[in-house]
Amino acid sequence: MRKKVMGALGVVALAGLAFSSTPALAAPTAPSGDVSVSAACSRGEKVKARESVKIRKTKSISGTALGLFPKGKNACSLKNEKAKWYDSKCGQGSDQFDYINYRGTKGWVPTTCIVLD
């Protein structure tokens, strides 16, 4: 009985070596760009930056910058909230900010700097 078990283990070990010597297939990668925004934006709205704008930690144009939302790129707007009035560099003043997710960076941008896409 012991010989049969050891023989079976040897076959499994050799089979494991045979499988491990074959090259692994690479996982498919997502295309570059903003193609995945619509898929990741199931709970929000897809938006596009009118101008390059900083993504901020708070609803203020003087809040800590977390990253950049480049002109023409897409993101997901998760919510819109009222804040203190600001004069935007995107053409007009407002008191509205959108909480966006741009490639994993989440934060606030002036609503006047984005458009629905």
C-alpha positions in Angstrom: 0.0 0.0 0.0 2.8 2.4 0.9 4.5 1.8 -2.5 1.2 2.7 -4.3 0.8 5.9 -2.3 4.4 6.9 -2.9 4.1 6.1 -6.5 0.9 8.2 -6.8 2.7 11.1 -5.1 5.6 10.8 -7.5 3.3 11.0 -10.5 1.5 14.0 -9.0 4.9 15.7 -8.3 6.1 15.0 -11.9 2.8 16.3 -13.3 3.3 19.4 -11.2 6.7 19.9 -12.7 5.3 19.4 -16.2 2.7 22.1 -15.6 5.0 24.5 -14.0 7.5 24.3 -16.8 5.0 25.7 -19.3 5.0 29.5 -19.6 2.1 31.2 -17.9 -0.3 33.2 -20.0 -0.4 36.9 -19.3 -3.5 38.3 -17.9 -5.4 40.6 -20.3 -4.9 44.3 -19.7 -7.3 47.1 -20.1 -6.7 49.5 -22.9 -5.1 52.7 -22.0 -7.1 55.9 -21.7 -10.5 56.4 -20.1 -12.4 53.4 -21.6 -13.1 52.0 -18.2 -14.7 55.1 -16.8 -18.2 54.2 -17.9 -18.0 50.7 -16.5 -16.7 52.1 -13.1 -19.3 54.9 -13.1 -22.3 52.8 -12.3 -23.3 54.9 -9.3 -22.5 58.3 -10.8 -22.3 60.3 -14.0 -19.5 60.3 -16.5 -18.0 63.8 -16.8 -15.2 65.4 -18.8 -12.9 68.2 -17.7 -13.4 71.5 -19.6 -10.0 72.7 -18.4 -7.2 71.0 -16.4 -8.3 71.4 -12.8 -6.8 70.2 -9.5 -8.7 67.6 -7.5 -9.1 68.9 -4.0 -9.5 67.3 -0.6 -12.2 69.8 0.4 -15.0 71.8 -1.4 -12.7 74.8 -1.8 -10.5 76.1 -4.6 -7.8 76.6 -1.9 -8.1 73.1 -0.4 -5.2 70.7 -0.5 -4.6 69.4 -4.0 -4.7 65.6 -4.3 -4.1 65.4 -8.1 -4.9 66.8 -11.5 -7.9 66.2 -13.6 -6.5 67.0 -17.1 -8.5 68.8 -19.8 -10.5 66.5 -22.0 -10.2 63.4 -19.8 -13.1 61.5 -18.3 -14.0 60.8 -14.7 -17.0 59.7 -12.6 -18.9 62.3 -10.7 -20.3 60.7 -7.6 -22.1 63.6 -6.1 -22.6 67.4 -6.3 -22.8 69.7 -3.3 -23.1 73.3 -2.5 -20.2 75.2 -0.9 -18.8 78.7 -0.4 -19.0 80.9 -3.6 -15.8 80.8 -5.7 -14.6 82.6 -8.8 -13.5 79.7 -11.1 -10.6 79.8 -13.6 -12.9 77.8 -15.8 -14.9 80.9 -16.9 -17.5 81.6 -14.3 -18.1 81.6 -10.5 -20.4 79.2 -8.7 -21.0 77.6 -5.3 -21.2 74.0 -6.6 -18.5 71.3 -6.4 -18.5 67.7 -7.7 -16.9 64.8 -5.9 -15.2 62.8 -8.6 -13.2 59.7 -9.1 -10.4 60.1 -11.6 -8.3 57.0 -12.0 -8.6 56.2 -8.3 -8.1 59.8 -7.1 -11.2 60.9 -5.3 -11.9 64.5 -4.4 -13.7 67.8 -5.2 -13.6 69.9 -8.4 -15.5 73.1 -9.2 -18.7 72.1 -11.2 -18.0 74.9 -13.7 -14.8 73.0 -14.8 -16.6 69.9 -15.9 -19.3 68.9 -18.4 -21.5 65.8 -18.7 -20.1 63.4 -21.2 
